[in-house]
């Protein structure tokens, strides 16, 4: 059996919903865990209709949370994309 068919049996829509969406794993983490490349995982995610997360998705839930005497705040960026 080809590697492509093997990946198709592993990288199902249910798999992506659990690992990528619910557990928050990255495509690279998933690829490392199942022994394939990040691009292969991305291919199958697209094939299954899974939308990629935006880059800052992991930090949004931290806004306003306290870490000792510190409080996480939202970083603002100007039109050039620089923090300011």
N, C-alpha and C positions, 0 to 999 in steps of 0.2 A: 504494500500500500504506500502511496506517496506521502511525503511530509505534509503537503498541502491538505490532503484529505484528513490526515491525523489532526492537524490544527483545527480544521473545520468541525471536528467532533468535540474538541475541547473548548474552543472559543465560540460558544453559543451566546445567544442573546441573554439567557438566564445567567450564564457565567459573567458576562460584562455587567449586568445589573448588580450582581452580588459583589464582585471584586473591584470593579472600576467605579461604579456609581455609589454603592452603599458603603464599601470599606475604604474608598478613596485612594486605591492603589493607582500608580502611574502606569502608562503603557510599558515603560522600561522595567518597572518592578514585576509586572505580569510576565513580560518576556523572559526575564531572568529566572522566574519561578518555574516556567514551563519549558525553558530551553529553546527559545527562539528570539529573533530580533525584535526591537521596538517597532520597526517598520512593518513587520509581519502582523504584529498585534494591531497596529493602526489600520492596516488593510482589512483585517477581519472585523474590527470595530465599525469601520465605514460600511462594510458589506452587511452588517447586522443593524445598521441604522442608528448606531450610537453616536451622539454628538460629543465632540471633544469639549472638555472643560476649558474655561479661560485660565490664563496663567495664574492669576491671583486668587483662585477659588479657595485655597487652603487658609488664607489669611483673613478672609472676610468674617469668619466666626470669632475671631479674636478681638475685634473692635469693642472697646468698652470694658474688657475683662481686666481684672487686677492681678498683678504679679508682684506680691509684696507691696511695696509703696509705689510701684509703677502701674500705669494704666495704658493699655494699648489704644492708640488713636489711629485714625485713618490718615494715610499719607496722601497729600494732595500733589498733583503734578500739573505743571504749566502746559501751555500749548506745544512746547517742544518736547514734552515727555520727561522733563527733569523735575525732581522733587524741589520744592521751593517754598 
